[in-house]
Amino acid sequence: MPDSPEEPSLDEQIAAYQREFDDLDPQVEKVVSALGRLNRRMNVAYGRQVSELGISNAEWEVLKTLVLAGAPYRLGPGELAKRLGLTPAAMTHRIDRMAGEGLVTRDRDENNRVRVIVELTDEGRTKWLEAMRMASHFEEDLLQDLSGAERGVLGELLIRLLRRVEHEQPDAGGRLTDLD
């Protein structure tokens, strides 16, 4: 059964690839293709959730990055851009939009008037917390068919894959192009 009218099932996809590429390892392709589809579908689901809160995935990323920076949830625009893999121009556009929505403030650093500081507002933190609640419910539902032990094993296996990619492609954390 196809995953969607436009997309073949994983088995159909792998069979088509094998017809065209003799050296394909179907086990490897199944894992990689399943991870890709899962990632894509999870991003769509998260996007729907944050849109219910009146924010975009791009704005969610900024809120999350500021929270990860720790209290008082402040970073310079250059550091935000670097952490998100964006150009300074794209980051400025995103900050402008978010400041207009009351999610962040942008003020001059009192110790260095040339430097700008972006800070999470109470409204931004409230949106982040609500998005986290929604994501937590979605993620629990996603993993409901796995036991605690299976979740632990899956987590460790995925971390091993992530470490491999990070070792082989240390610059792959950013983006090739800006998303907004």
C-alpha positions as CSV (number, residue, x, y, z in Angstrom):
1,M,0.0,0.0,0.0
2,P,1.5,3.4,-1.0
3,D,2.3,5.9,1.8
4,S,0.5,8.6,-0.2
5,P,-0.9,8.8,-3.7
6,E,2.4,10.4,-4.9
7,E,4.8,8.2,-2.9
8,P,5.5,4.5,-3.3
9,S,5.8,2.3,-0.3
10,L,9.3,1.7,1.0
11,D,9.4,-1.8,-0.5
12,E,8.3,-0.4,-3.9
13,Q,10.9,2.3,-3.7
14,I,13.6,-0.1,-2.8
15,A,12.6,-2.5,-5.6
16,A,12.7,0.3,-8.1
17,Y,16.1,1.4,-6.9
18,Q,17.4,-2.2,-7.1
19,R,16.2,-2.4,-10.8
20,E,18.2,0.7,-11.6
21,F,21.2,0.2,-9.3
22,D,22.6,-3.3,-8.9
23,D,24.9,-2.5,-5.9
24,L,22.1,-1.3,-3.7
25,D,22.0,-2.9,-0.2
26,P,18.2,-3.2,0.5
27,Q,18.7,-3.3,4.3
28,V,20.7,0.0,4.2
29,E,18.2,1.6,1.9
30,K,15.3,0.6,4.0
31,V,16.8,2.1,7.2
32,V,17.9,5.3,5.4
33,S,14.6,5.8,3.5
34,A,12.5,5.1,6.6
35,L,14.5,7.6,8.6
36,G,14.1,10.2,5.8
37,R,10.4,9.7,5.6
38,L,10.0,9.7,9.4
39,N,11.9,13.0,9.6
40,R,9.9,14.6,6.9
41,R,6.6,13.5,8.4
42,M,7.6,14.6,11.9
43,N,8.6,18.0,10.6
44,V,5.2,18.4,9.0
45,A,3.5,17.3,12.3
46,Y,5.6,19.8,14.3
47,G,4.8,22.5,11.8
48,R,1.1,21.9,12.2
49,Q,1.4,22.1,15.9
50,V,3.3,25.3,16.1
51,S,1.0,26.9,13.5
52,E,-1.9,26.3,15.9
53,L,0.1,28.6,18.3
54,G,0.5,31.2,15.6
55,I,4.2,30.7,15.0
56,S,6.2,29.1,12.2
57,N,8.8,26.3,12.4
58,A,11.4,29.0,11.7
59,E,10.2,31.0,14.7
60,W,10.1,27.8,16.8
61,E,13.7,27.2,16.0
62,V,14.7,30.7,17.3
63,L,12.6,30.2,20.5
64,K,14.2,26.8,21.1
65,T,17.7,28.2,20.5
66,L,17.2,31.0,23.0
67,V,15.9,28.5,25.6
68,L,18.9,26.2,25.0
69,A,21.2,29.2,25.6
70,G,19.8,29.2,29.2
71,A,18.5,32.0,31.4
72,P,18.3,34.9,30.7
73,Y,17.6,33.5,27.2
74,R,19.7,36.0,25.3
75,L,22.0,35.7,22.3
76,G,23.4,38.0,19.7
77,P,22.0,37.8,16.2
78,G,25.3,36.5,14.8
79,E,25.4,33.7,17.3
80,L,21.7,32.8,16.6
81,A,22.4,32.7,12.9
82,K,25.5,30.5,13.4
83,R,23.6,28.0,15.7
84,L,20.7,27.8,13.2
85,G,22.9,27.6,10.1
86,L,21.5,30.8,8.6
87,T,22.9,33.8,6.9
88,P,22.9,37.1,8.9
89,A,20.4,38.6,6.5
90,A,18.0,35.7,7.0
91,M,18.4,35.9,10.8
92,T,17.7,39.7,10.7
93,H,14.5,39.1,8.8
94,R,13.4,36.4,11.2
95,I,14.2,38.5,14.3
96,D,12.4,41.5,12.8
97,R,9.3,39.4,12.3
98,M,9.5,37.8,15.8
99,A,10.1,41.2,17.5
100,G,7.0,42.5,15.8
101,E,5.0,39.6,17.1
102,G,6.3,40.1,20.7
103,L,8.2,36.8,20.8
104,V,11.6,38.4,21.3
105,T,13.1,41.8,22.0
106,R,16.1,43.3,20.3
107,D,18.1,45.8,22.3
108,R,21.6,47.2,22.4
109,D,24.0,45.6,24.8
110,E,24.5,48.0,27.7
111,N,28.1,47.0,27.9
112,N,28.8,47.4,24.2
113,R,26.4,49.7,22.4
114,V,27.4,48.4,19.0
115,R,26.3,44.9,19.9
116,V,22.7,43.8,19.6
117,I,21.1,41.3,22.0
118,V,18.0,39.2,21.2
119,E,16.1,38.1,24.2
120,L,13.1,35.8,24.7
121,T,10.0,37.6,25.9
122,D,7.4,36.1,28.3
123,E,5.1,35.6,25.3
124,G,7.9,33.8,23.5
125,R,8.6,31.6,26.4
126,T,4.9,30.8,26.8
127,K,4.7,29.8,23.1
128,W,7.8,27.6,23.5
129,L,6.3,25.9,26.6
130,E,3.0,25.2,24.8
131,A,4.8,23.9,21.7
132,M,6.8,21.6,24.0
133,R,3.6,20.3,25.6
134,M,2.2,19.5,22.2
135,A,5.4,17.9,20.9
136,S,5.6,15.8,24.1
137,H,2.1,14.4,23.5
138,F,2.9,13.7,19.8
139,E,6.2,12.0,20.6
140,E,4.7,9.8,23.3
141,D,2.0,8.8,20.8
142,L,4.7,8.1,18.2
143,L,6.6,5.8,20.4
144,Q,3.6,4.1,22.1
145,D,4.3,0.8,20.5
146,L,7.8,0.5,21.7
147,S,8.7,-0.7,25.2
148,G,11.0,1.3,27.4
149,A,13.8,-1.0,26.6
150,E,13.2,-0.7,22.8
151,R,13.1,3.1,23.2
152,G,16.4,3.0,24.9
153,V,18.0,0.7,22.2
154,L,16.5,2.8,19.4
155,G,17.8,6.0,21.0
156,E,21.3,4.5,21.3
157,L,21.3,3.3,17.7
158,L,20.2,6.6,16.4
159,I,22.8,8.4,18.4
160,R,25.5,6.1,16.9
161,L,24.2,7.0,13.4
162,L,24.2,10.7,14.3
163,R,27.8,10.5,15.6
164,R,28.9,8.8,12.4
165,V,27.4,11.6,10.3
166,E,28.8,14.3,12.6
167,H,32.3,12.7,12.4
168,E,32.2,12.3,8.6
169,Q,30.4,15.6,7.9
170,P,31.2,18.0,10.8
171,D,29.8,21.0,8.9
172,A,26.4,19.3,8.1
173,G,24.6,20.9,11.1
174,G,23.7,24.0,9.1
175,R,21.7,24.4,6.0
176,L,22.7,24.6,2.4
177,T,20.1,27.4,1.8
178,D,18.0,29.6,4.1
179,L,14.4,28.4,4.6
180,D,12.7,31.8,4.9
